Amino acid sequence: MTTPKSEFLKIMTERGFVHQGSDLEGLDKLASEGRIVAYVGYDCTAPSLHIGHLLSIMMLRWLQTSGAGKPISLMGGGTTRIGDPSGKDETRVMRTVEEIEANKDSIKQVFAKFLQFGDRRTDALMVDNAEWLAPLNYIDFLRDVGRHFSVNRMLTMDSAKLRLDRDQELSFIEFNYMLLQAYDFVELNHRYSCNLQMGGSDQWGNIVTGIDLGRRMGVKEQLYGLTCPLLTTASGAKMGKTASGAVWLNELQLSAYDYWQFWRNTEDADVSRFLKLFTFLPLEEIAKLERLSGSEINDAKKVLATEATALVHGRDKAEAAAETARKTFEQGTLADDLPTIEIPSAELADGIGVLAAFVKAGLVASNSEARRQVQGGGLKVNDQAVTSDKATLGKADADASGVIKLSLGKKKHVLLKPV
């Protein structure tokens, strides 16, 4: 497209959010007039969203702050019962309705940190697609909606094609997911005049299907789609995955300190890109940080870590995490607010295997991984390298304050605290 006229698409383009879009010129005009109503759907498969969802949340935030229109965060209370096959090699685990509801209540909290909810024109809405999907009559749905879908075309969608090409099972219930997501778009248009669906690039097929369904079901205004890239790091690794699992946004699943550390460990080549995508720093300030090189790049990484953490966990916790890291890595002291795992004193009195202790602390995923780290000199107890995978920890290993410091490499530390 030509240079955007609207502040929203200008931000999206300059900061690297745009992967694909339908009629970007038309969308740019709507944004300039403040007439966009955009939604992103979030299925409730876990108690927390992870940073893979953060790009689309940032898109909703920029939509609102730029004055381009109203954001809608759509909770997938209905679609989670089916499971989105997009980007998955196997069928998702089926969740009970009770699990889905508990997850939904848990993940809602993150949106209040990014979006302004209320009654003004650009104030955000949060709705649940279970409102219209759960009461659907199957026969009526097939007659009114299903007749607009071509199975031939559905089989060409990546979410189905990749499974079939690999001779991996695609259940009938998953095959129906794209019908429900497309219907969401039509229903949101009827209820809230929603005219834009946003999401990751793996959702492009589903989004286009929703646009087409709207046309076939008589939606008079034009519908639009906009996707952001699915990010990988400069080394090709999938963004948001670590050895110990996903990088969660809720603090119950991942501490603010560990979240800060994730961003601090960003590869040098990714710092500038992530500053544009995951912070609200002005581009002029980011340009200054881009010019840092050598050891100074660590200063830019600390800025990234603190700003990204402040958005999710608040400024106070972000700065506390930065201070904890400074004390731990620069002063070599034991900071009080390092992540702490409690262990029954009786268990420590009996002696706990060093491998099990590192697994319990969440620093490694399994005993075998801990054993490999021992062989490579990667594990330390109280800053002393673990040399035997048969070693045990007991009360005598606790320091004067009563804790045992476990370390994986130079950057990951957890305190083991007897209680």
Secondary structure, DSSP 8 states (H G I E B T S, - for coil): -----SHHHHHHHHTT--SEESSHHHHHHHHHTT-EEEEEEEE-SSSS-BTTTHHHHHHHHHHHHTTSEEEEEEEETTGGGT---TT-SS------HHHHHHHHHHHGGGGGGT--BSSSTT-BEEEETHHHHTT--HHHHHHHTGGG--HHHHTTSHHHHHHHHTT----HHHHTHHHHHHHHHHHHHHHH---EEEEEGGGHHHHHHHHHHHHHTT--S--EEEEE---B-TTS-BTTEETTEE-BSSTTTS-HHHHHHHHHT--GGGHHHHHHHH----HHHHHHHHT--GGGHHHHHHHHHHHHHHHHH-HHHHHHHHHHHIIIIII----TTS-EEEE-HHHHHH-EEHHHHHHHTTSSSSHHHHHHHHHTT-EEETTEE---TT-EE-GGG--TTS-EEEEETTTEEEEEEE-
